[in-house]
Amino acid sequence: MVGTYVPVDGSFRGAWCWYKVANKLKSEGHNRKKVILVGHGLGGISVSVAMGKYPENISVAVCITATVVSETEPHQIFFKMYFSH
């Protein structure tokens, strides 16, 4: 699927862990108005929130072993439960 990908990592990483993926996507001509969000780990929370707030700007969301939240279980509830231990 050709598009603009936005990798969203979970935590404790940076752009350096996506450089091989980014170079491969660019070499295949991915560039389009709507974005394809790719989230890993806690990055799934950011992807979930973005999908809810900006659905018109996102064509696909891909979550790889990611934490995903919804309107019935928003990220604030997740963090409250996660950090209450």
C-alpha positions in Angstrom: 0.0 0.0 0.0 1.6 3.2 -1.1 1.2 6.1 1.3 2.9 8.3 3.9 3.8 6.3 7.0 4.3 7.7 10.4 6.1 5.3 12.7 5.1 5.8 16.4 7.2 3.9 18.9 6.2 3.0 22.4 8.8 4.1 24.8 12.6 4.1 25.4 13.4 4.3 21.7 13.9 7.0 19.1 13.9 7.5 15.3 17.0 5.5 15.0 15.1 2.2 15.4 12.9 3.0 12.3 15.6 4.1 9.8 15.7 0.8 7.8 11.9 0.7 7.6 11.8 4.4 6.6 14.4 4.0 3.9 12.6 1.0 2.4 9.3 2.8 2.3 10.8 5.9 0.7 12.6 3.8 -1.9 9.2 2.3 -2.9 7.7 5.7 -3.4 5.4 6.0 -0.4 4.0 9.6 -0.3 0.4 10.6 -0.2 -1.9 13.0 1.6 -3.4 10.6 4.1 -1.0 9.0 6.5 -0.5 5.4 7.6 0.3 5.3 11.3 2.5 2.4 12.5 2.6 2.0 16.3 4.6 -0.3 18.5 4.3 -0.9 22.2 2.9 2.1 24.0 2.9 3.9 20.6 -0.4 2.2 20.1 -1.9 4.6 22.6 -0.8 7.6 20.4 -2.1 5.8 17.3 -5.4 5.1 19.0 -5.9 8.7 20.1 -4.9 10.1 16.7 -7.4 7.8 14.9 -10.1 9.1 17.2 -9.2 12.8 16.7 -8.1 12.9 13.1 -9.8 10.0 11.2 -10.0 12.1 8.0 -6.2 12.4 7.8 -5.4 8.7 8.4 -6.0 6.0 5.9 -4.7 3.0 7.9 -3.4 2.3 11.4 -1.1 -0.6 12.0 -0.4 -1.7 15.6 2.5 -4.1 16.2 2.4 -5.7 19.7 0.9 -2.4 20.8 -1.4 -1.1 23.6 -4.6 0.1 22.0 -7.2 2.2 23.7 -10.7 3.1 22.7 -13.5 5.6 23.6 -14.7 3.2 26.3 -11.2 2.7 27.7 -9.3 6.0 27.1 -5.6 6.4 27.6 -6.1 8.3 30.9 -7.7 5.1 32.4 -4.9 3.0 31.1 -2.2 5.1 32.6 -4.0 5.3 35.9 -4.2 1.5 36.1 -0.7 1.0 34.8 1.0 3.4 37.2 -1.1 2.7 40.3 1.0 -0.4 41.2 
